[in-house]
Amino acid sequence: MTVGNFIKKGIMPLLLIGILTWLGQYIYMEDGCVDWFRFILVYGIPVGIPYMFIIIPTRWSLSGTVGMAAFCVIVGALFGFVLAAVIAVRAVWYVTMFPISCLVRHREGRNGI
């Protein structure tokens, strides 16, 4: 594990999730309680944007088209929320394992001399 991987896959995702939590609390907190639908949207939309599919139906009314677009955004946010959870777990893994791997490499280098 290199320092570049530690920063790119460990520190940066945790930093971005922390910033998203700090800024998103104004959206998903309602009367001191967490609104779980908004919580999923706040974490899922930034991660799930590349995976969102937008179906633009032809010969539908305006309400049907808007409803389908909203449905696609909600499904993409759910998928993105699952990916955000996986990214957070991986980031915590990198942050905890990097010091251990450095200690192991240091100890192996000392015994090899």
N, C-alpha and C positions, 0 to 999 in steps of 0.2 A: 504494500500500500504506500503510495507516494504522497507527498505533501500536496501536490496538485489535485489528486483524487480526494484527499481529505477536505480541501477547501471547496472543490467543485461539487462533490457529492455529499458532504457532511455539513459544513458550515453554511454555505450559501442557501441550501433549501431550508434549513432551520431558521436562518435569518429572514428569508422571504415569508415563511409561514408565520413567524413572529410579527412581522410588519402587517401581514394580511389579518392576523388576529387583532392587532391593535387598531387598525383602521376599520375593520369589519364589525367591531363590537357595536358601533353606532347603527349598524344595519340589522344585525341579528339579535340584539338585546331589546326586549320589549317589557317595560315595567319591571326591570330587574331580573327577568327570566329569559332563558334562551328559547327563541322560536326556531325549532329544529329545521323547518323547511327553509327558512332564510339562511340558517347556518350551513346547510348543505349547498345552497346556491352560492354563498360567499366563498366557500372553499372549492366548490366544484367547477364553477364557470371559468376561473383563470386557468385551471389545469385542463379542463375538458373542451376548451374552444377548438383545438385541432380535431377533436373527435366528434364534434357536433355535426349532425346531418340536417340539412335544411331541405325539406320537401316543399316545393312551391306547386300546389295543385292548380291545374288549369280548369277553367269553367266552374270554379267554386265561388261562393259569395265571399265578401270581404271578411265576414266573421269566421267562416270556415278556414280561410287562408291564415288569418291571424291566430286562430286556435291551433292550427297545425304547426305554425312557427313556434308558438309558446310550448307546445308539447315537445318539439325537437330540442328546444333549449333546456327544458326540465330533464329530459332523458340524458342529454349531454352533460348536464350538471351532476346528475347521479353517477354517471360513469367517471367524471372528473373527480368527484369526491372520493371514490374508491381508489383512484390513482393517487390522489393527494395523501391518503392514509398510507399507501404503500411507500410513497416517496418519503414521508415523515419517518416511518419505521426504518427504512434504509439509511436515512440521514443519522438517526440516533445510533444505528449499528456502526456506521463509519466513525462517528464521534467517540464512541466507547472503545472501539477496537484499535483505533490508530495509536493511542498511547501504549496499549498492550503490545502491539506489533513492534513499536519502537523499542520498548524494553526488551523484548525477546531478541531483536536484532542486535541490540547493544550487548546483551549478555552473551550471545553466540560469538560476537566479535571479540569480546574480552577473553572467553575461554579458548578461542582459536589462536591466541598469541602465545 
